[in-house]
Amino acid sequence: MEQKELFRQLQHLSTEQRNPASMDIDARSVTDILTIINDEDHRVAEAVRTQIPYIAQAVELTVKAFLNGGRLIYVGAGTSGRVGVVDASECPPTYGVPFDMVQGIIAGGEQAMFRAV
């Protein structure tokens, strides 16, 4: 798939649109803001539940890769990159795995962990 076509398709994903529920969040009361966030958090859990069979397949493939000497590498930009790096850094102390088994790569390098670049 060409990059232009991929970009066109990604532009229409609901995750790339403004959320109608929070359009005026900056003008709402603290209680309203917290309620909106909590409501949206519940929607995330419901959406994840519908994808459990696919998530299970991904986990099973990852485990198989680990058993064959493979690695898990997170690659992201901005917040998603930071989350990947943080998760990767937690795996060795939490699960006792080698430091190179799970790695995180963030666009912009190390400086992007602490400051938008």
Secondary structure as GFF3:
##gff-version 3
##sequence-region A 1 117
A	DSSP	alpha_helix	3	11	.	.	.	ID=ss1
A	DSSP	three_ten_helix	14	16	.	.	.	ID=ss2
A	DSSP	three_ten_helix	20	22	.	.	.	ID=ss3
A	DSSP	three_ten_helix	25	27	.	.	.	ID=ss4
A	DSSP	alpha_helix	30	50	.	.	.	ID=ss5
A	DSSP	alpha_helix	52	67	.	.	.	ID=ss6
A	DSSP	beta_strand	72	76	.	.	.	ID=ss7
A	DSSP	alpha_helix	78	95	.	.	.	ID=ss8
A	DSSP	beta_strand	102	106	.	.	.	ID=ss9
A	DSSP	three_ten_helix	110	113	.	.	.	ID=ss10
###
